[in-house]
């Protein structure tokens, strides 16, 4: 009898140990699934580029420039078209998006366009970027959004084409290093098909926003 009781006690201990281990595994998996995971990358439809501010605003008189444009004229302007994704099972709030060593421009409009050669000389291709989102912004589980970030950087900065983007959340700041090209190079290699994809995306975003409202 004592031997049987001992065996039963051992079995109960093993069952308890296995149950406890399984519980820990389940808790760990739940933690991994619910742990926030934010990714930030350049959008593959909208354009990202940099341009010298003086070159962009050279045809504007000093009296026409806003205070932010006046500052931008002394810098390089970086335009980032970002796709921000939350690949976790829990929502998270994006407090803000920063660019390291750059001044974020809130109201600066950047328009880059180029007329096509013959026989399309009356048609032009432009560089487009998504509407800048207002922050803080709640990002639902397994969801994403697009936003532009325009920043001003010292033109003497040797690393001006390499940008470190910081997505700031209450739990963590996610840092991503991105590389962008000069606006002239981007628009020179942009095809009519690429431009049409961008226009389709703009129309899609407008319809999505109007439906949401």
C-alpha angles and dihedrals in degrees: 000000000000089000092052092048090050091051092049090049091052091049091049090050091051092047090049091049093048092047091050092048092048090050091052091049091050091048090049092049091048089050091051092048094047097040110112115251117182123186125191123193141155111272114250095217106037120062131255121191148132130236136178109262094218090054092049095049100034093114094052119093119231091248091057096052121101118223091261093047089049089057093043090056088069096049145048114265119223119200116193123188102200134192110202117194134187107205095178130094093244130072119243136190120239104213096189145321119241135186113217114245091002136108111234112229113215104186105022116128116206118195121180119174138158132193116235121240122254133334087025098044092128091057124077135196118216136192111245134193133185124263113277110252123227117241146257090050128177113229114200124221114287091000135120142195138195126232138164122231118197117191139173121229135182107266090219090064106114091204096053093124092054112072129189110209120198120202105198119207130167090256105038146352112239114208124201129179114218133180123215134184133225115277092241091056093046095050092043090061096040113112129205088252091055090049091050090052089053092049090049089051092050090051091047092051092049092051091047092051094046091051091049091052 
